[in-house]
Amino acid sequence: MKKIVSLILCAAILCSLLAACGKETQAPPLSELYAQVEKVTNMPPLYVMGENFIETMFGFDLSAFEEYVFAEAEDASVYADVVILIKLADGADVNAVCETLEVYLNGVRENTKSYSPENYAK
């Protein structure tokens, strides 16, 4: 069931990204997209990470982001759910951001595989 919810969420985000193709339209603010994510069935309660936490945990220079939302499950010991939405500022290094997020994701996978096989499947 959780895989299905995750797939539906991914499809919804993809559709919102593709909706802007063809016409020059304004993308919705990330806060609106995050509000939709919070409404997903079976999504655990999330809290939005503060700037200091994001800078310390990921090493990001937040000036590289035009908009961002970093949130994770309130009970991280039970849920591996993390939501990261980023709109890069002009000239930001997209490859560096992707690499940092990939390293983070791999760390979450390894930790979750060991301690919570159910969340690892998600």
DSSP file (Angstrom, degrees, kcal/mol; ACC not computed):
  #  RESIDUE AA STRUCTURE BP1 BP2  ACC     N-H-->O    O-->H-N    N-H-->O    O-->H-N    TCO  KAPPA ALPHA  PHI   PSI    X-CA   Y-CA   Z-CA
    1    1 A M     >        0   0    0      0, 0.0     4,-2.3     0, 0.0     5,-0.2   0.000 360.0 360.0 360.0 -42.0    0.0    0.0    0.0
    2    2 A K  H  >  +     0   0    0      1,-0.2     4,-2.4     2,-0.2     5,-0.1   0.854 360.0  54.0 -66.3 -33.3    2.8    2.4    0.9
    3    3 A K  H  > S+     0   0    0      2,-0.2     4,-2.5     1,-0.2    -1,-0.2   0.908 108.3  49.8 -64.6 -40.3    4.5    1.7   -2.5
    4    4 A I  H  > S+     0   0    0      2,-0.2     4,-2.5     1,-0.2    -2,-0.2   0.921 110.9  48.8 -64.5 -44.0    1.2    2.6   -4.2
    5    5 A V  H  X S+     0   0    0     -4,-2.3     4,-2.5     1,-0.2    -1,-0.2   0.913 111.7  50.0 -61.9 -42.4    0.9    5.9   -2.3
    6    6 A S  H  X S+     0   0    0     -4,-2.4     4,-2.4     1,-0.2    -2,-0.2   0.906 111.2  48.5 -62.9 -41.7    4.5    6.7   -3.1
    7    7 A L  H  X S+     0   0    0     -4,-2.5     4,-2.5     2,-0.2    -2,-0.2   0.897 111.2  49.8 -65.3 -40.5    4.0    6.0   -6.8
    8    8 A I  H  X S+     0   0    0     -4,-2.5     4,-2.4     2,-0.2    -2,-0.2   0.913 111.2  49.6 -63.6 -42.4    0.8    8.2   -6.8
    9    9 A L  H  X S+     0   0    0     -4,-2.5     4,-2.3     2,-0.2    -2,-0.2   0.926 111.7  48.1 -62.5 -45.1    2.7   11.0   -5.1
   10   10 A C  H  X S+     0   0    0     -4,-2.4     4,-2.6     1,-0.2    -2,-0.2   0.906 111.7  50.2 -61.6 -41.9    5.5   10.8   -7.6
   11   11 A A  H  X S+     0   0    0     -4,-2.5     4,-2.7     2,-0.2    -1,-0.2   0.894 109.6  51.1 -64.1 -39.8    3.1   10.7  -10.5
   12   12 A A  H  X S+     0   0    0     -4,-2.4     4,-2.1     2,-0.2    -2,-0.2   0.910 111.7  46.6 -64.7 -42.0    1.3   13.8   -9.1
   13   13 A I  H  X S+     0   0    0     -4,-2.3     4,-1.8     2,-0.2    -2,-0.2   0.917 112.6  50.5 -66.2 -42.0    4.5   15.7   -8.8
   14   14 A L  H  X S+     0   0    0     -4,-2.6     4,-2.5     1,-0.2    -2,-0.2   0.919 109.7  50.7 -61.1 -44.0    5.6   14.7  -12.3
   15   15 A C  H  X S+     0   0    0     -4,-2.7     4,-1.6     1,-0.2    -1,-0.2   0.892 108.3  52.1 -61.7 -39.2    2.2   15.8  -13.7
   16   16 A S  H  < S+     0   0    0     -4,-2.1     4,-0.4     1,-0.2    -1,-0.2   0.862 111.4  47.6 -66.8 -32.9    2.6   19.2  -12.0
   17   17 A L  H >< S+     0   0    0     -4,-1.8     3,-0.8     1,-0.2    -2,-0.2   0.894 113.8  46.3 -71.8 -39.7    6.0   19.6  -13.5
   18   18 A L  H >< S+     0   0    0     -4,-2.5     3,-1.7     1,-0.2    -2,-0.2   0.709  95.3  76.4 -75.7 -19.9    4.8   18.6  -17.0
   19   19 A A  T 3< S+     0   0    0     -4,-1.6    -1,-0.2     1,-0.3     4,-0.2   0.756  89.5  58.2 -63.2 -23.1    1.7   20.8  -16.8
   20   20 A A  T <  S+     0   0    0     -3,-0.8     3,-0.4    -4,-0.4     5,-0.4   0.574  82.5 109.3 -83.3  -8.7    4.0   23.8  -17.4
   21   21 A C  S <  S+     0   0    0     -3,-1.7     2,-0.4     1,-0.2     3,-0.1  -0.395  78.1  18.2 -69.9 143.4    5.2   22.5  -20.8
   22   22 A G  S    S+     0   0    0     -2,-0.1     2,-0.4     3,-0.0    -1,-0.2  -0.211 118.5  57.0  95.9 -44.2    4.0   24.2  -23.9
   23   23 A K  S    S-     0   0    0     -2,-0.4     2,-1.2    -3,-0.4    -1,-0.0  -0.898  87.7-112.8-120.5 149.9    2.9   27.4  -22.4
   24   24 A E        +     0   0    0     -2,-0.4     2,-0.3    -3,-0.1    -3,-0.1  -0.714  56.1 157.2 -82.7 102.5    4.8   29.9  -20.4
   25   25 A T        -     0   0    0     -2,-1.2     2,-0.5    -5,-0.4    -5,-0.0  -0.833  46.1-103.9-124.7 162.1    3.1   29.6  -17.0
   26   26 A Q        -     0   0    0     -2,-0.3    -2,-0.0     1,-0.0     0, 0.0  -0.752  34.9-128.4 -87.9 126.2    4.1   30.3  -13.5
   27   27 A A        -     0   0    0     -2,-0.5     3,-0.1     1,-0.1   -10,-0.1  -0.440  32.4-103.3 -69.3 146.3    5.0   27.3  -11.4
   28   28 A P        -     0   0    0      0, 0.0    -1,-0.1     0, 0.0     5,-0.1  -0.364  44.3 -92.7 -68.0 152.0    3.1   27.1   -8.1
   29   29 A P    >>  -     0   0    0      0, 0.0     4,-1.5     0, 0.0     3,-1.1  -0.310  32.1-118.4 -60.7 148.9    5.1   28.0   -5.0
   30   30 A L  H 3> S+     0   0    0      1,-0.3     4,-2.9     2,-0.2     5,-0.2   0.798 113.3  65.5 -61.3 -28.2    6.8   25.0   -3.3
   31   31 A S  H 3> S+     0   0    0      1,-0.2     4,-1.8     2,-0.2    -1,-0.3   0.867 101.4  49.6 -62.5 -34.6    4.7   25.7   -0.2
   32   32 A E  H <> S+     0   0    0     -3,-1.1     4,-1.5     2,-0.2    -2,-0.2   0.909 111.1  48.3 -69.7 -41.7    1.6   24.8   -2.2
   33   33 A L  H  X S+     0   0    0     -4,-1.5     4,-1.9     1,-0.2    -2,-0.2   0.914 110.9  51.2 -62.6 -41.9    3.2   21.6   -3.5
   34   34 A Y  H  X S+     0   0    0     -4,-2.9     4,-2.3     1,-0.2    -1,-0.2   0.887 104.5  56.9 -63.1 -38.7    4.2   20.7    0.0
   35   35 A A  H  X S+     0   0    0     -4,-1.8     4,-0.7     1,-0.2    -1,-0.2   0.873 107.3  49.3 -59.9 -36.3    0.7   21.3    1.3
   36   36 A Q  H >< S+     0   0    0     -4,-1.5     3,-0.6     1,-0.2     4,-0.4   0.883 107.8  53.7 -68.6 -38.7   -0.5   18.7   -1.3
   37   37 A V  H >< S+     0   0    0     -4,-1.9     3,-1.6     1,-0.2    -2,-0.2   0.905 103.6  56.6 -61.4 -41.6    2.2   16.3   -0.1
   38   38 A E  H 3< S+     0   0    0     -4,-2.3    -1,-0.2     1,-0.3    -2,-0.2   0.752 101.4  58.4 -62.9 -23.8    0.9   16.6    3.5
   39   39 A K  T << S+     0   0    0     -4,-0.7    -1,-0.3    -3,-0.6    -2,-0.2   0.555  77.2 119.0 -83.4  -8.0   -2.6   15.6    2.4
   40   40 A V  S X  S-     0   0    0     -3,-1.6     3,-1.7    -4,-0.4   -35,-0.0  -0.369  74.6-107.7 -63.2 132.5   -1.4   12.2    1.0
   41   41 A T  T 3  S+     0   0    0      1,-0.3    -1,-0.1    -2,-0.1    -2,-0.1  -0.315 101.9  16.8 -59.5 141.4   -3.0    9.3    2.8
   42   42 A N  T 3  S+     0   0    0      1,-0.3    -1,-0.3    -3,-0.1    -2,-0.1   0.508  86.2 141.1  70.9   8.0   -0.7    7.4    5.1
   43   43 A M    <   -     0   0    0     -3,-1.7    -1,-0.3    -5,-0.1     3,-0.1  -0.688  51.5-128.2 -77.1 126.8    1.8   10.2    5.2
   44   44 A P        -     0   0    0      0, 0.0     2,-0.1     0, 0.0    -1,-0.1  -0.283  39.0 -77.1 -69.6 162.3    3.1   10.5    8.7
   45   45 A P        -     0   0    0      0, 0.0    29,-3.0     0, 0.0    30,-0.4  -0.392  57.8-156.9 -58.1 134.9    3.1   13.8   10.5
   46   46 A L  E     -A   73   0A   0     27,-0.3     2,-0.4    28,-0.1    27,-0.2  -0.804  12.5-154.7-115.0 154.1    6.0   15.9    9.2
   47   47 A Y  E     -A   72   0A   0     25,-2.4    25,-1.9    -2,-0.3     2,-0.4  -0.985  24.1-119.6-125.7 145.5    7.9   18.8   10.5
   48   48 A V  E     -A   71   0A   0     -2,-0.4    23,-0.3    23,-0.2     2,-0.1  -0.679  30.1-123.8 -84.7 129.3    9.7   21.4    8.4
   49   49 A M        -     0   0    0     21,-3.3    21,-0.3    -2,-0.4     2,-0.1  -0.445  24.7-121.2 -72.0 143.2   13.5   21.6    9.0
   50   50 A G     >  -     0   0    0     -2,-0.1     4,-2.2     1,-0.1     5,-0.2  -0.360  25.8-104.3 -79.9 164.7   15.0   24.9   10.0
   51   51 A E  H  > S+     0   0    0      1,-0.2     4,-2.7     2,-0.2     5,-0.2   0.905 119.4  50.8 -56.9 -47.0   17.7   26.7    8.1
   52   52 A N  H  > S+     0   0    0      1,-0.2     4,-2.4     2,-0.2    -1,-0.2   0.895 110.4  49.9 -61.0 -40.0   20.5   25.8   10.6
   53   53 A F  H  > S+     0   0    0      2,-0.2     4,-3.1     1,-0.2     5,-0.3   0.914 111.5  48.2 -64.7 -43.0   19.5   22.1   10.5
   54   54 A I  H  X>S+     0   0    0     -4,-2.2     4,-2.5     2,-0.2     5,-0.7   0.929 113.1  47.5 -63.5 -46.0   19.5   22.1    6.7
   55   55 A E  H  X5S+     0   0    0     -4,-2.7     4,-1.2     3,-0.2    -1,-0.2   0.899 117.8  42.1 -63.2 -40.6   22.9   23.8    6.4
   56   56 A T  H  <5S+     0   0    0     -4,-2.4    -2,-0.2    -5,-0.2    -1,-0.2   0.929 119.0  42.6 -72.2 -45.8   24.4   21.5    9.1
   57   57 A M  H  <5S+     0   0    0     -4,-3.1    -2,-0.2    -5,-0.2    -3,-0.2   0.889 132.9  18.4 -70.4 -40.9   22.9   18.2    7.8
   58   58 A F  H  <5S-     0   0    0     -4,-2.5    -3,-0.2    -5,-0.3    -2,-0.2   0.649  91.3-129.2-107.8 -20.0   23.4   18.7    4.1
   59   59 A G     << +     0   0    0     -4,-1.2    -4,-0.2    -5,-0.7     2,-0.2   0.707  51.6 159.0  76.0  19.4   26.1   21.4    3.9
   60   60 A F        -     0   0    0     -6,-0.7     2,-0.8     1,-0.1    -1,-0.2  -0.485  45.8-134.8 -77.7 145.0   24.0   23.5    1.5
   61   61 A D    >   -     0   0    0     -2,-0.2     3,-2.5     1,-0.1     4,-0.2  -0.898  19.5-153.1 -90.7 107.3   24.4   27.2    1.0
   62   62 A L  G >  S+     0   0    0     -2,-0.8     3,-1.6     1,-0.3    -1,-0.1   0.650  86.6  75.3 -64.9 -14.1   20.8   28.2    1.1
   63   63 A S  G 3  S+     0   0    0      1,-0.3    -1,-0.3    25,-0.0    29,-0.1   0.670  84.1  68.5 -69.6 -13.1   21.4   31.2   -1.1
   64   64 A A  G <  S+     0   0    0     -3,-2.5    25,-3.0    24,-0.1     2,-0.5   0.565  91.4  76.5 -77.7  -8.5   21.7   28.7   -4.0
   65   65 A F  E <   - B   0  88A   0     -3,-1.6    23,-0.3    23,-0.3     3,-0.1  -0.886  56.8-168.3-109.4 131.5   17.9   28.0   -3.6
   66   66 A E  E    S-     0   0A   0     21,-3.1     2,-0.3    -2,-0.5    22,-0.2   0.884  86.6  -3.3 -76.0 -42.1   15.2   30.3   -4.8
   67   67 A E  E    S+ B   0  87A   0     20,-1.7    20,-2.8     2,-0.0    -1,-0.4  -0.972  74.1 171.5-143.3 154.8   12.7   28.3   -2.8
   68   68 A Y  E     - B   0  86A   0     -2,-0.3     2,-0.3    18,-0.2    18,-0.2  -0.975  18.7-167.8-162.6 152.4   12.9   25.2   -0.7
   69   69 A V  E     - B   0  85A   0     16,-2.5    16,-2.9    -2,-0.3     2,-0.5  -0.947   8.7-178.5-140.8 122.2   11.1   22.9    1.7
   70   70 A F  E     + B   0  84A   0     -2,-0.3   -21,-3.3   -21,-0.3     2,-0.3  -0.990  17.6 160.4-119.4 120.6   12.9   20.2    3.7
   71   71 A A  E     -AB  48  83A   0     12,-2.9    12,-3.1    -2,-0.5     2,-0.3  -0.982  14.4-175.5-140.4 150.9   10.6   18.2    6.0
   72   72 A E  E     -AB  47  82A   0    -25,-1.9   -25,-2.4    -2,-0.3    10,-0.2  -0.947  41.1 -74.4-142.0 165.1   10.9   14.8    7.6
   73   73 A A  E     -A   46   0A   0      8,-2.4     3,-0.4    -2,-0.3   -27,-0.3  -0.292  36.6-130.9 -59.1 138.4    8.7   12.5    9.7
   74   74 A E  S    S+     0   0    0    -29,-3.0     2,-0.8     1,-0.3    -1,-0.1   0.864 107.1  45.8 -59.0 -35.9    8.2   13.7   13.2
   75   75 A D    >>  +     0   0    0    -30,-0.4     4,-2.4     1,-0.2     3,-1.6  -0.740  68.9 171.1-109.7  82.4    9.1   10.2   14.4
   76   76 A A  T 34 S+     0   0    0     -2,-0.8    -1,-0.2    -3,-0.4    -2,-0.1   0.682  72.4  67.9 -67.3 -17.8   12.1    9.4   12.3
   77   77 A S  T 34 S+     0   0    0      1,-0.1    -1,-0.3    -3,-0.1     3,-0.1   0.736 114.5  27.8 -73.5 -20.0   12.8    6.3   14.4
   78   78 A V  T <4 S+     0   0    0     -3,-1.6     2,-0.4     1,-0.2    -2,-0.2   0.765 123.7  45.2-105.8 -38.6    9.6    4.7   12.9
   79   79 A Y     <  -     0   0    0     -4,-2.4    -1,-0.2     2,-0.1    -6,-0.1  -0.887  51.8-163.3-115.8 139.0    9.3    6.5    9.5
   80   80 A A        +     0   0    0     -2,-0.4     2,-0.4    -3,-0.1    -4,-0.1   0.142  47.5 138.3 -98.8  17.9   11.9    7.1    6.9
   81   81 A D        +     0   0    0     -9,-0.0    -8,-2.4     2,-0.0     2,-0.4  -0.505  21.4 165.0 -75.0 124.0    9.7    9.7    5.2
   82   82 A V  E     -B   72   0A   0     -2,-0.4     2,-0.5   -10,-0.2   -10,-0.3  -0.999  19.5-160.1-137.1 135.9   11.5   12.8    4.0
   83   83 A V  E     +B   71   0A   0    -12,-3.1   -12,-2.9    -2,-0.4     2,-0.5  -0.979  11.1 178.2-119.3 124.2   10.2   15.5    1.6
   84   84 A I  E     +B   70   0A   0     -2,-0.5     2,-0.5   -14,-0.2   -14,-0.2  -0.973   1.2 176.5-128.7 116.8   12.7   17.8   -0.1
   85   85 A L  E     +B   69   0A   0    -16,-2.9   -16,-2.5    -2,-0.5     2,-0.4  -0.984   9.1 176.7-119.9 126.6   11.5   20.3   -2.6
   86   86 A I  E     -B   68   0A   0     -2,-0.5     2,-0.5   -18,-0.2   -18,-0.2  -0.994  22.9-169.4-135.6 134.2   14.0   22.7   -4.1
   87   87 A K  E     -B   67   0A   0    -20,-2.8   -21,-3.1    -2,-0.4   -20,-1.7  -0.970  31.1-138.3-116.4 111.9   13.8   25.4   -6.7
   88   88 A L  E     -B   65   0A   0     -2,-0.5   -23,-0.3   -23,-0.3     2,-0.1  -0.373  11.9-120.1 -72.4 145.6   17.4   26.4   -7.6
   89   89 A A    >   -     0   0    0    -25,-3.0     3,-2.0     1,-0.1    -1,-0.1  -0.425  48.5 -77.1 -73.9 158.2   18.4   30.0   -8.0
   90   90 A D  T 3  S+     0   0    0      1,-0.3    -1,-0.1    -2,-0.1     3,-0.1  -0.326 119.8  17.9 -57.0 135.7   19.8   31.0  -11.4
   91   91 A G  T 3  S+     0   0    0      1,-0.3    -1,-0.3    -3,-0.1     2,-0.1   0.418  88.9 143.1  83.1  -1.6   23.4   29.9  -11.7
   92   92 A A    <   -     0   0    0     -3,-2.0     2,-1.2   -28,-0.2    -1,-0.3  -0.385  61.0-108.6 -71.1 151.8   23.3   27.3   -8.9
   93   93 A D     >  -     0   0    0      1,-0.2     4,-1.8    -3,-0.1     3,-0.2  -0.684  34.2-176.6 -85.7  95.6   25.2   24.1   -9.4
   94   94 A V  H  > S+     0   0    0     -2,-1.2     4,-2.6     1,-0.2     5,-0.2   0.851  80.9  56.6 -62.6 -35.9   22.5   21.5   -9.9
   95   95 A N  H  > S+     0   0    0      1,-0.2     4,-2.5     2,-0.2    -1,-0.2   0.894 105.9  49.8 -64.9 -39.7   25.0   18.7  -10.1
   96   96 A A  H  > S+     0   0    0     -3,-0.2     4,-2.2     2,-0.2    -1,-0.2   0.901 112.1  48.2 -65.6 -40.5   26.4   19.5   -6.6
   97   97 A V  H  X S+     0   0    0     -4,-1.8     4,-2.3     2,-0.2    -2,-0.2   0.936 113.0  47.9 -64.8 -46.2   22.9   19.6   -5.1
   98   98 A C  H  X S+     0   0    0     -4,-2.6     4,-2.3     1,-0.2    -2,-0.2   0.900 111.4  50.8 -61.4 -41.7   22.0   16.3   -6.8
   99   99 A E  H  X S+     0   0    0     -4,-2.5     4,-2.3     2,-0.2    -1,-0.2   0.922 110.3  48.8 -63.5 -44.2   25.2   14.7   -5.6
  100  100 A T  H  X S+     0   0    0     -4,-2.2     4,-2.1     1,-0.2    -2,-0.2   0.913 113.1  47.2 -61.7 -43.2   24.6   15.8   -2.0
  101  101 A L  H  X S+     0   0    0     -4,-2.3     4,-2.8     2,-0.2    -1,-0.2   0.857 109.9  53.4 -68.3 -34.4   21.1   14.5   -2.0
  102  102 A E  H  X S+     0   0    0     -4,-2.3     4,-2.6     2,-0.2    -2,-0.2   0.911 108.7  49.1 -65.7 -42.5   22.2   11.2   -3.5
  103  103 A V  H  X S+     0   0    0     -4,-2.3     4,-1.9     2,-0.2    -2,-0.2   0.918 113.0  48.1 -61.7 -43.4   24.8   10.7   -0.7
  104  104 A Y  H  X S+     0   0    0     -4,-2.1     4,-2.3     2,-0.2    -2,-0.2   0.937 111.5  49.6 -61.7 -47.2   22.0   11.5    1.8
  105  105 A L  H  X S+     0   0    0     -4,-2.8     4,-2.7     1,-0.2    -2,-0.2   0.904 109.4  51.2 -60.6 -43.3   19.6    9.1    0.2
  106  106 A N  H  X S+     0   0    0     -4,-2.6     4,-2.3     1,-0.2    -1,-0.2   0.889 109.7  50.7 -62.1 -38.4   22.2    6.3    0.1
  107  107 A G  H  X S+     0   0    0     -4,-1.9     4,-2.4     2,-0.2    -2,-0.2   0.905 110.4  48.7 -64.3 -41.9   22.9    6.9    3.8
  108  108 A V  H  X S+     0   0    0     -4,-2.3     4,-2.9     2,-0.2     5,-0.3   0.913 110.9  51.6 -63.9 -42.3   19.1    6.7    4.6
  109  109 A R  H  X S+     0   0    0     -4,-2.7     4,-2.7     2,-0.2    -2,-0.2   0.942 111.5  45.8 -59.9 -48.2   18.9    3.5    2.6
  110  110 A E  H  X S+     0   0    0     -4,-2.3     4,-1.4     2,-0.2    -1,-0.2   0.918 116.2  45.2 -63.1 -44.2   21.7    1.8    4.4
  111  111 A N  H  X S+     0   0    0     -4,-2.4     4,-1.8     1,-0.2     5,-0.2   0.922 116.0  46.0 -65.3 -44.1   20.5    2.9    7.8
  112  112 A T  H  X S+     0   0    0     -4,-2.9     4,-3.0     1,-0.2     8,-0.4   0.867 106.4  58.9 -69.0 -36.8   16.9    1.9    7.1
  113  113 A K  H  < S+     0   0    0     -4,-2.7    -1,-0.2    -5,-0.3    -2,-0.2   0.893 111.7  42.1 -58.2 -39.4   17.9   -1.4    5.6
  114  114 A S  H  < S+     0   0    0     -4,-1.4    -1,-0.2    -5,-0.2    -2,-0.2   0.871 128.5  24.8 -75.5 -38.3   19.5   -2.4    8.9
  115  115 A Y  H  < S+     0   0    0     -4,-1.8    -2,-0.2     1,-0.2    -3,-0.2   0.664 129.6  24.4-108.4 -18.6   16.9   -1.1   11.3
  116  116 A S    >X  +     0   0    0     -4,-3.0     4,-2.1    -5,-0.2     3,-0.5  -0.568  51.1 178.0-151.7  81.8   13.6   -1.0    9.5
  117  117 A P  H 3> S+     0   0    0      0, 0.0     4,-1.6     0, 0.0     5,-0.1   0.815  85.2  59.5 -55.4 -32.0   13.0   -3.3    6.5
  118  118 A E  H 3> S+     0   0    0      1,-0.2     4,-0.8     2,-0.2     3,-0.1   0.925 109.9  41.3 -63.5 -44.0    9.4   -2.1    6.1
  119  119 A N  H <4 S+     0   0    0     -3,-0.5     3,-0.3     1,-0.2    -1,-0.2   0.813 107.2  63.2 -72.9 -28.9   10.6    1.5    5.6
  120  120 A Y  H  < S+     0   0    0     -4,-2.1    -1,-0.2    -8,-0.4    -2,-0.2   0.886  98.3  56.0 -61.0 -38.3   13.5    0.3    3.4
  121  121 A A  H  <        0   0    0     -4,-1.6    -1,-0.2     1,-0.3    -2,-0.2   0.833 360.0 360.0 -62.5 -32.4   10.9   -1.1    0.9
  122  122 A K     <        0   0    0     -4,-0.8    -1,-0.3    -3,-0.3    -2,-0.2   0.498 360.0 360.0 -67.7 360.0    9.4    2.4    0.7
